[in-house]
């Protein structure tokens, strides 16, 4: 492997001059610069990124903490992030928590120890320990999907999106609307989407049986089991079901198909998330697209602003959503 010393010898300059050319810092005559660049081109020299980072205090690496890697939401978010960051020469270092709050703390500490230039967190459980760890140090930081005071936040209007879906059900003539949610420790998906559902019912003078409101996890099986509980345990059967994720909705549809009910003729089902899969199940799923790629792009832009020295304290970027009205309601 070619070293800076060898480049200096071949170009007949000092190692300091080579370093200045590589890092584009300090004065170097045009003649010397041309000789150094010619040697670099001839030898195919690639600067050692770690050594360079020690000099510039920049690693050109952005740490990203995701709850899961297997979901379409995560892949779409990373796609949006990379679209912006790659143009500026940044690489992404992914960490996956698998919905374990302790892993969020662990990976925050790990990324800081790796001297990443910034961190983007897609969190599910916001707690005091996590917030305290985030605020320790001066690493530029952006959260996606959950609000944390004092930071730059990219958020979805989960509350309004859930209300919008209830309104659509009512427009279609439904008054008995059930709900499949997730743990409310997830403030955005678990709490805000449930509150939007309840507010939607209230606005139309509707109520829900206790058994119509079920809590699952972020998977198809939970949707299946939650739908089963609604149909077996409720005194009255609902005419419609709102699930807070598309996977939960797909599980609900699978259960209804298994017991011989038709969607939407016998019961309507809607999800949230705008997944690609929603178009290909039968019937195609009515859902809400949260423009995840846009969220990634906005998060990357906010992080780059901070890296460049701008303050983004308490900045909120609210990402719009749109209804994908397919055929399941």
GIDARA-V151709 format. One record per backbone hydrogen bond with DSSP energy under -0.5 kcal/mol. CO is the residue of the C=O (numbers start at 0). NH is the residue of the N-H. Records with the same first field share a line. If there is no record, write none. Layout:
CO->NH + NH
This chain:
2->6
3->7
4->8
5->9
6->10
7->11 + 12
13->17
14->18
15->19
16->20
17->21
18->22
19->23 + 24
28->32
29->33
30->34
31->35
32->36
33->37
34->38
35->39
36->40
37->41
38->42
39->43 + 44
46->48
47->51
48->52
49->53
50->54
51->55
52->56
59->90
60->116 + 117
61->92
62->119
63->65 + 94
64->121
65->96
66->97 + 98
70->74
71->75
72->76
73->77
74->78
75->79
76->80
77->81
78->82
79->83
80->83 + 84
81->85
83->87
84->87 + 89
85->88
90->61
91->93
92->63
94->65
96->99
98->100
99->102 + 103
100->104
101->105
102->106
103->107
104->108
105->109
106->110
107->111
108->112
109->113
110->115
111->114
116->139
117->62
118->141
119->64 + 121
120->122 + 143
123->125
124->126
126->130
127->131
128->132
129->133
130->134
131->135
132->135
134->136
139->118
140->151
141->120
142->153
147->150
151->142
152->154 + 316
153->144
154->318
155->157
156->160
157->161
158->162
159->163
160->164
161->165
162->166
163->167
164->168
165->169
166->170
167->171
168->173
169->172
174->176
175->177 + 238 + 239
177->241
178->180 + 213
179->243
180->215
182->185
184->125 + 186
185->189 + 190
186->191
187->192
190->194
191->195
192->196
193->197
194->198
195->199
196->200
197->201
198->202
199->203
200->203 + 205
201->204
208->211
209->212
211->178 + 213
213->180
215->182
216->218
218->222
219->223
220->224
221->225
222->226
223->227
224->228
225->229
226->230
227->231
228->232
229->233
238->267
239->177
240->242 + 269
241->179
244->248
245->249
246->250
247->251
248->252
249->253
250->254
251->255
252->256
253->257
254->258
255->260
256->259
261->263 + 265 + 266
267->240
268->285
269->242
271->245
274->277
275->278
276->279 + 280
277->284
283->326
285->270
286->323
287->272 + 289
288->321
290->294
291->295
292->296
293->297
294->298
295->299
296->300
297->301
298->302
299->303
300->304
301->305
302->306
303->307
304->309
305->308
311->314
314->152
315->317
316->154 + 318
318->156
321->288
322->324
323->286 + 325
327->268
